[in-house]
């Protein structure tokens, strides 16, 4: 008798590898973002896509605030066309990061979603920053 787990056969190792390689092209996690920033290897722009009010209450240190509904080519114009953006919102219960990723892709921009968002950041034990970032263009 098969278990509930194995009653549906598993995918081949090749199919699993292809699936996860593709998935990792679309997303990153809080630890990878934090570690990239900590080690000075950050090669992306981190965007908090929540409202300015929520951003100023608390955000990931170093993040720029650009709500997903305010993303336009002119708002993105200060970054080169090949910039990789990493977007996040409140957490797994919020689809703001998905909306931002869609919008950035529609504008021809490279993007990954930071899975977990603010909730994931807190779960990792990382600290937040209050108020606007120096040099950040909060909208």
BADOTOR-93198 format. One line per 5 residues: their letters; for each residue y, x, z of N, C-alpha, C. Coordinates in nm, 4 decimals, padded with zeros to 6 digits. Layout:
a = Y,X,Z,Y,X,Z,Y,X,Z | ...
% end
This chain:
xxxxx = -00.1188,00.0854,00.0000,00.0000,00.0000,00.0000,00.1242,00.0892,00.0000 | 00.2151,00.0639,-00.0923,00.3370,00.1434,-00.1036,00.4393,00.0992,00.0010 | 00.5210,00.1930,00.0429,00.6300,00.1607,00.1362,00.7433,00.0930,00.0597 | 00.8379,00.0391,00.1338,00.9566,-00.0191,00.0707,01.0332,00.0870,-00.0077 | 01.0241,00.2107,00.0363,01.0926,00.3210,-00.0316,01.0268,00.3518,-00.1651
xxxxx = 00.8941,00.3609,-00.1663,00.8255,00.4053,-00.2880,00.7759,00.2911,-00.3773 | 00.7988,00.1653,-00.3386,00.7534,00.0561,-00.4253,00.8271,00.0583,-00.5595 | 00.9494,00.1107,-00.5607,01.0191,00.1389,-00.6859,01.0039,00.2888,-00.7081 | 00.9414,00.3282,-00.8167,00.9167,00.4716,-00.8389,01.0467,00.5529,-00.8434 | 01.0383,00.6744,-00.7945,01.1548,00.7620,-00.7982,01.1782,00.8112,-00.9406
xxxxx = 01.3004,00.8497,-00.9672,01.3361,00.9048,-01.0981,01.2780,01.0453,-01.1108 | 01.2693,01.0917,-01.2321,01.2203,01.2274,-01.2552,01.3209,01.3272,-01.1989 | 01.2762,01.4471,-01.1632,01.3705,01.5479,-01.1152,01.4846,01.5728,-01.2151 | 01.4558,01.5719,-01.3440,01.5590,01.5930,-01.4450,01.6623,01.4799,-01.4418 | 01.6155,01.3564,-01.4296,01.7069,01.2423,-01.4240,01.7928,01.2476,-01.2977
xxxxx = 01.7331,01.2868,-01.1868,01.8083,01.2994,-01.0613,01.9150,01.4071,-01.0756 | 01.8789,01.5223,-01.1312,01.9751,01.6313,-01.1509,02.0903,01.5868,-01.2405 | 02.0600,01.5178,-01.3488,02.1643,01.4696,-01.4396,02.2565,01.3690,-01.3706 | 02.1968,01.2785,-01.2938,02.2744,01.1770,-01.2230,02.3719,01.2404,-01.1250 | 02.3236,01.3335,-01.0417,02.4109,01.3921,-00.9398,02.5110,01.4910,-00.9977
xxxxx = 02.4760,01.5591,-01.1035,02.5740,01.6451,-01.1703,02.6878,01.5592,-01.2250 | 02.6531,01.4468,-01.2828,02.7548,01.3558,-01.3358,02.8388,01.2974,-01.2223 | 02.7749,01.2571,-01.1150,02.8469,01.1987,-01.0018,02.9468,01.2978,-00.9424 | 02.9059,01.4240,-00.9299,02.9949,01.5247,-00.8730,03.1137,01.5559,-00.9638 | 03.1048,01.5205,-01.0903,03.2188,01.5363,-01.1813,03.3269,01.4324,-01.1520
xxxxx = 03.2914,01.3249,-01.0809,03.3843,01.2165,-01.0515,03.4398,01.2197,-00.9097 | 03.3720,01.2888,-00.8191,03.4139,01.2838,-00.6797,03.3947,01.4166,-00.6082 | 03.4654,01.4274,-00.4970,03.4523,01.5399,-00.4063,03.4532,01.4808,-00.2657 | 03.4375,01.5646,-00.1651,03.4403,01.5098,-00.0297,03.5464,01.5783,00.0547 | 03.5664,01.5254,00.1733,03.6716,01.5739,00.2623,03.6506,01.7200,00.3002
xxxxx = 03.5270,01.7594,00.3251,03.5011,01.8977,00.3650,03.5389,01.9929,00.2524 | 03.5012,01.9612,00.1289,03.5332,02.0490,00.0163,03.6845,02.0605,-00.0040 | 03.7561,01.9505,00.0106,03.9018,01.9533,-00.0013,03.9607,02.0398,00.1095 | 03.9190,02.0153,00.2327,03.9701,02.0907,00.3478,03.9404,02.2389,00.3331 | 03.8194,02.2725,00.2953,03.7799,02.4133,00.2828,03.8577,02.4822,00.1714
xxxxx = 03.8814,02.4125,00.0611,03.9614,02.4693,-00.0481,04.1034,02.4974,-00.0018 | 04.1595,02.4064,00.0751,04.2948,02.4250,00.1256,04.2979,02.5361,00.2309 | 04.1981,02.5393,00.3178,04.1929,02.6387,00.4254,04.1798,02.7806,00.3714 | 04.1018,02.7968,00.2656,04.0750,02.9302,00.2111,04.1739,02.9714,00.1024 | 04.2702,02.8865,00.0730,04.3693,02.9205,-00.0284,04.3171,02.9152,-00.1703
xxxxx = 04.2092,02.8417,-00.1909,04.1523,02.8294,-00.3259,04.1806,02.6924,-00.3868 | 04.2804,02.6251,-00.3342,04.3149,02.4914,-00.3839,04.3655,02.5006,-00.5268 | 04.2942,02.4375,-00.6181,04.3317,02.4354,-00.7596,04.3497,02.2913,-00.8073 | 04.3994,02.2076,-00.7208,04.4191,02.0651,-00.7465,04.5414,02.0181,-00.6692 | 04.5914,01.9023,-00.7086,04.6982,01.8346,-00.6358,04.6350,01.7182,-00.5622
xxxxx = 04.6555,01.7142,-00.4323,04.6000,01.6072,-00.3497,04.7022,01.4943,-00.3405 | 04.6597,01.3745,-00.3803,04.7473,01.2576,-00.3790,04.6966,01.1517,-00.2819 | 04.7810,01.1162,-00.1872,04.7582,01.0014,-00.1000,04.8147,00.8821,-00.1766 | 04.7297,00.7878,-00.2120,04.7715,00.6777,-00.2989,04.8022,00.5494,-00.2228 | 04.8149,00.5609,-00.0906,04.8517,00.4460,-00.0081,05.0032,00.4265,-00.0106
xxxxx = 05.0514,00.3279,00.0585,05.1949,00.3006,00.0635,05.2680,00.4144,00.1354 | 05.3976,00.4240,00.1102,05.4794,00.5258,00.1761,05.4768,00.5070,00.3277 | 05.4767,00.3827,00.3739,05.4752,00.3554,00.5176,05.3481,00.4100,00.5829 | 05.2330,00.3862,00.5199,05.1079,00.4375,00.5754,05.1026,00.5898,00.5665 | 05.1507,00.6447,00.4563,05.1547,00.7895,00.4388,05.2373,00.8542,00.5492
xxxxx = 05.3544,00.7992,00.5770,05.4414,00.8591,00.6772,05.3878,00.8427,00.8179 | 05.3042,00.7445,00.8395,05.2401,00.7275,00.9707,05.1400,00.8406,00.9942 | 05.0594,00.8713,00.8934,04.9606,00.9805,00.9011,04.9012,01.0017,00.7634 | 04.8781,01.1283,00.7289,04.8178,01.1622,00.5998,04.7479,01.2975,00.6113 | 04.6736,01.3308,00.5099,04.6084,01.4612,00.5036,04.7181,01.5656,00.4820
xxxxx = 04.7214,01.6700,00.5648,04.8245,01.7724,00.5475,04.8223,01.8305,00.4059 | 04.9399,01.8416,00.3469,04.9510,01.8965,00.2126,04.9433,01.7943,00.1014 | 04.9132,01.6699,00.1355,04.9025,01.5655,00.0329,05.0403,01.5162,-00.0092 | 05.0532,01.4846,-00.1348,05.1714,01.4185,-00.1883,05.1447,01.2686,-00.1855 | 05.2486,01.1912,-00.1672,05.2335,01.0461,-00.1680,05.2745,00.9898,-00.3030
xxxxx = 05.1806,00.9242,-00.3697,05.2089,00.8548,-00.4946,05.1175,00.7325,-00.5004 | 05.1673,00.6178,-00.4532,05.0850,00.4965,-00.4556,05.0330,00.4670,-00.5961 | 04.9099,00.4197,-00.6029,04.8448,00.3991,-00.7324,04.9239,00.3054,-00.8228 | 04.9944,00.2089,-00.7659,05.0685,00.1146,-00.8493,05.2029,00.1696,-00.8977 | 05.2354,00.2922,-00.8585,05.3598,00.3558,-00.9025,05.3334,00.4753,-00.9942
xxxxx = 05.2071,00.4932,-01.0339,05.1724,00.6069,-01.1194,05.2168,00.5808,-01.2629 | 05.3070,00.6646,-01.3090,05.3540,00.6592,-01.4465,05.3587,00.8012,-01.4992 | 05.3689,00.8154,-01.6297,05.3785,00.9479,-01.6884,05.5017,01.0212,-01.6356 | 05.6117,00.9495,-01.6168,05.7323,01.0160,-01.5655,05.7134,01.0632,-01.4216 | 05.6402,00.9876,-01.3396,05.6130,01.0309,-01.2018,05.5232,01.1542,-01.1992
xxxxx = 05.4383,01.1690,-01.2988,05.3450,01.2820,-01.3053,05.4026,01.4003,-01.3830 | 05.5191,01.3814,-01.4413,05.5767,01.4797,-01.5314,05.6011,01.6174,-01.4737 | 05.6130,01.6293,-01.3417,05.6385,01.7614,-01.2829,05.5124,01.8472,-01.2752 | 05.3971,01.7884,-01.3053,05.2714,01.8639,-01.3042,05.2221,01.8848,-01.4466 | 05.1679,02.0033,-01.4762,05.1142,02.0284,-01.6102,05.0079,01.9257,-01.6484
xxxxx = 04.9934,01.9036,-01.7778,04.9010,01.8020,-01.8293,04.7562,01.8283,-01.7885 | 04.7183,01.9538,-01.7648,04.5796,01.9847,-01.7299,04.5546,01.9900,-01.5794 | 04.6510,01.9445,-01.4993,04.6364,01.9435,-01.3536,04.5192,01.8546,-01.3130 | 04.4393,01.9039,-01.2195,04.3341,01.8221,-01.1588,04.3931,01.7545,-01.0359 | 04.3856,01.6227,-01.0318,04.4304,01.5459,-00.9166,04.3097,01.5033,-00.8350
xxxxx = 04.3241,01.5089,-00.7027,04.2252,01.4529,-00.6118,04.2975,01.3421,-00.5371 | 04.2423,01.2217,-00.5439,04.3073,01.1048,-00.4848,04.2265,01.0512,-00.3680 | 04.2994,00.9952,-00.2709,04.2324,00.9300,-00.1587,04.3158,00.8133,-00.1095 | 04.2490,00.7229,-00.0397,04.3163,00.6092,00.0231,04.2660,00.5975,00.1663 | 04.2607,00.4772,00.2188,04.2260,00.4576,00.3587,04.0824,00.4973,00.3907
xxxxx = 03.9897,00.4617,00.3056,03.8497,00.4929,00.3336,03.7559,00.4121,00.2478 | 03.6295,00.4073,00.2868,03.5287,00.3408,00.2046,03.5527,00.1914,00.1863 | 03.6327,00.1327,00.2736,03.6622,-00.0102,00.2657,03.7789,-00.0400,00.1719 | 03.8348,00.0641,00.1096,03.9556,00.0521,00.0269,03.9252,00.0991,-00.1142 | 03.9742,00.0270,-00.2146,03.9512,00.0700,-00.3528,04.0759,00.1297,-00.4172
xxxxx = 04.1752,00.1638,-00.3369,04.2971,00.2243,-00.3884,04.2720,00.3545,-00.4621 | 04.1805,00.4372,-00.4127,04.1498,00.5633,-00.4800,04.0843,00.5371,-00.6151 | 04.0007,00.4347,-00.6233,03.9389,00.3993,-00.7509,04.0449,00.3518,-00.8507 | 04.1400,00.2711,-00.8025,04.2479,00.2240,-00.8893,04.3337,00.3411,-00.9364 | 04.3589,00.4361,-00.8463,04.4378,00.5546,-00.8828,04.3633,00.6402,-00.9843
xxxxx = 04.2332,00.6593,-00.9639,04.1542,00.7386,-01.0586,04.1561,00.6737,-01.1966 | 04.1397,00.5439,-01.2003,04.1450,00.4720,-01.3273,04.2814,00.4903,-01.3936 | 04.3872,00.4739,-01.3165,04.5230,00.4856,-01.3719,04.5484,00.6267,-01.4245 | 04.5108,00.7286,-01.3468,04.5307,00.8667,-01.3913,04.4514,00.8942,-01.5194 | 04.3290,00.8467,-01.5254,04.2473,00.8658,-01.6455,04.3110,00.7957,-01.7651
xxxxx = 04.3642,00.6765,-01.7434,04.4312,00.6040,-01.8526,04.5551,00.6786,-01.9008 | 04.6147,00.7582,-01.8121,04.7306,00.8387,-01.8484,04.6891,00.9755,-01.9038 | 04.5586,00.9938,-01.9225,04.5082,01.1183,-01.9809,04.5002,01.2339,-01.8833 | 04.4966,01.2044,-01.7538,04.4938,01.3079,-01.6504,04.3541,01.3261,-01.5926 | 04.3258,01.4486,-01.5508,04.1979,01.4822,-01.4861,04.2044,01.4385,-01.3401
xxxxx = 04.0953,01.3820,-01.2900,04.0981,01.3272,-01.1542,03.9591,01.3235,-01.0930 | 03.9565,01.3425,-00.9608,03.8382,01.3182,-00.8783,03.8827,01.2369,-00.7581 | 03.7919,01.1574,-00.7045,03.8172,01.0798,-00.5835,03.7619,01.1574,-00.4644 | 03.8426,01.1673,-00.3572,03.7937,01.2251,-00.2321,03.7251,01.1123,-00.1558 | 03.5915,01.1122,-00.1611,03.5175,01.0049,-00.0958,03.5420,01.0093,00.0551
xxxxx = 03.5488,00.8913,00.1140,03.5721,00.8815,00.2580,03.7170,00.8567,00.2930 | 03.8087,00.9115,00.2128,03.9509,00.8919,00.2385,03.9913,00.9327,00.3791 | 04.0864,00.8603,00.4353,04.1359,00.8903,00.5701,04.0247,00.8781,00.6740 | 03.9368,00.7812,00.6564,03.8261,00.7627,00.7499,03.7329,00.8836,00.7473 | 03.6993,00.9301,00.6279,03.6135,01.0470,00.6145,03.6779,01.1715,00.6712
xxxxx = 03.8089,01.1861,00.6500,03.8834,01.3003,00.7032,03.8713,01.3033,00.8556 | 03.8915,01.1872,00.9184,03.8797,01.1773,01.0643,03.7367,01.2029,01.1093 | 03.6393,01.1496,01.0368,03.4983,01.1694,01.0730,03.4608,01.3171,01.0735 | 03.5242,01.3964,00.9865,03.4988,01.5407,00.9819,03.5684,01.6147,01.0955 | 03.6558,01.5457,01.1686,03.7280,01.6084,01.2792,03.8546,01.6802,01.2365
xxxxx = 03.9005,01.6549,01.1136,04.0214,01.7197,01.0634,04.1444,01.6435,01.1127 | 04.2544,01.7155,01.1269,04.3763,01.6545,01.1790,04.4611,01.5959,01.0664 | 04.5463,01.5034,01.1062,04.6414,01.4402,01.0161,04.7794,01.5015,01.0368 | 04.8671,01.4777,00.9415,05.0076,01.5157,00.9533,05.0907,01.3881,00.9535 | 05.1919,01.3803,01.0385,05.2829,01.2645,01.0352,05.4027,01.2937,00.9472
xxxxx = 05.4712,01.1886,00.9045,05.5957,01.2039,00.8303,05.5759,01.2576,00.6910 | 05.6853,01.2698,00.6162,05.6757,01.3205,00.4795,05.6513,01.4712,00.4789 | 05.5837,01.5194,00.3777,05.5621,01.6634,00.3590,05.6878,01.7228,00.2998 | 05.7207,01.8431,00.3405,05.8327,01.9140,00.2785,05.8010,01.9343,00.1307 | 05.8907,01.8956,00.0450,05.8709,01.9133,-00.0983,05.7862,01.8063,-00.1619
xxxx = 05.7344,01.7117,-00.0841,05.6538,01.6046,-00.1413,05.7444,01.4929,-00.1886 | 05.7144,01.4425,-00.3029,05.7941,01.3332,-00.3596,05.7329,01.2004,-00.3202 | 05.7592,01.1563,-00.1986,05.7127,01.0227,-00.1588,05.7885,00.9204,-00.2397 | 05.7173,00.8214,-00.2867,05.7793,00.7180,-00.3706,05.8038,00.5950,-00.2857
% end
